[in-house]
Amino acid sequence: MKDCLQTKGAGMVIFILLLVSFSTQASPSHNRPISTDALQSLIMGFIPNYGQVGKEYPFYTLGLQHSTFFSKHGVLYSAKVEQTFVGANSNPMLIPALPKKGFINHYRGKDPSRWQSKLPLFDLLTYRNLYPGIDLIFKFKGNQLESEFVVNPKANYKKIIMAYYGLNKLKLNQDGSLTLKTNAFSLTENKPYVYQIVQGEKREIRGQFKILADKRVTFDLAPFDKQYPVVIDPAMTYSTYLGGDDLDIAYAMAIDADGNIFVAGGTNSSDFPTQSAEQASLSAVTDAFIVKFNSGGTTLAYATYLGGDATDIATDLALDSAGSAYITGFTTSSDYPTSNSTGFSSADISLGGTTDALVTKLNTDGTVEFSSYVGGSDDEFGFDIAVDVDGGFYIVGQTESSDLLDLFENSTPVQASLSGSSDAFVYAFLPTKTLSFAT
């Protein structure tokens, strides 16, 4: 199977930062991360290829978990499963339609000359005359990719034969859906919905998948009126396991009152794009990252690694009213970058146990205002962070330390001691970094 990202080394993954231009009005909700469904709806569309991916793919789509690449010879799902069309036209026209109002940017690697801005998005992509008298149309319904074969009058739908590569298993389910299974994920094509429009009236036609030898699939339809086009509409849905080598994952996103967009997570990539960076290179196998885009989606305001000699992950971020960013997460690094830690416990200047929670604040220009470990003598993980209107910040996570609250003599906890092998913890800090309460 061809490498759709033109990578030069085995196992190398290029992380592509995505951004869609949209307008926003100032409101308190902009300081909260938006949902993955909302982000997915922003980047949904067919993107023309101007060199971002392998040249054999004139169009592609991007998803938070799956991407799809369209060539003249077939469709590549998640760089794993390839769908080709047996006996089809070897040079069909791929025609985009219904342009979206937004656009998408690619920031790949450290070389700005390779960054691309204002790439258009389309809602519909047609393979014209994939078979004689038969078009294949791809579109989105909600966050779901759908395909339609449009069989024009007198065309023979039985010529449609789909072959699949990269599968462990191909299964026809009792509900009529088709499951395509790999080691990493599965794809499901729903039972075909088949219909005709006859004299302005929609007529449903009974139809189903039919599995042939060598992981090939066709359709079996009940009789229909061949004077009118017939539409065969199986919808594709996804399910997946998350994980693998050399991944770059965004765990959190937030938008400030001016529409600037912030993304945080963890990266294994040595060529992650940086801009005005506090840390310009990867320190170890995995570093945390945080990126700020301007509201128009045309500029990286800042992008930086944050990490030490082991594993560092940012799991959540929050923004204050000035647009400063706060991240939490966890680190196993003995030299995670700490700065201006005055106000935190002295024990939080260094790693306690094998894993500590972390907290870092970046000013609007990306400079670090403060950064610290958060933890006791055993392991802690920071999962969520929030900031109030006065600049106080709150961290919640998991602890295995029996002495976590001993670090703060003046705290009045709701629960003063560890109850099991691990407990949740809550830290609340004043804007001065003085502990307000912990439990």
TAHU-V132591 format. One record per helix or strand of 3 or more residues. SS is the DSSP state (a for helix, b for strand). FROM is the first residue (numbers start at 0). TO is the last residue. Records with the same first field share a line. If there is no record, write none. Layout:
SS->FROM-TO + FROM-TO
//
This chain:
b->16-19 + 45-47 + 58-60 + 67-69 + 73-76 + 80-84 + 92-106 + 115-130 + 133-140 + 143-150 + 161-164 + 168-171 + 177-180 + 184-188 + 192-197 + 200-204 + 206-211 + 215-220 + 229-239 + 248-254 + 260-266 + 285-292 + 299-305 + 310-318 + 324-330 + 355-361 + 367-373 + 379-386 + 392-398 + 422-428 + 434-437
a->27-30 + 35-42 + 111-113 + 156-158 + 345-348 + 404-406
//
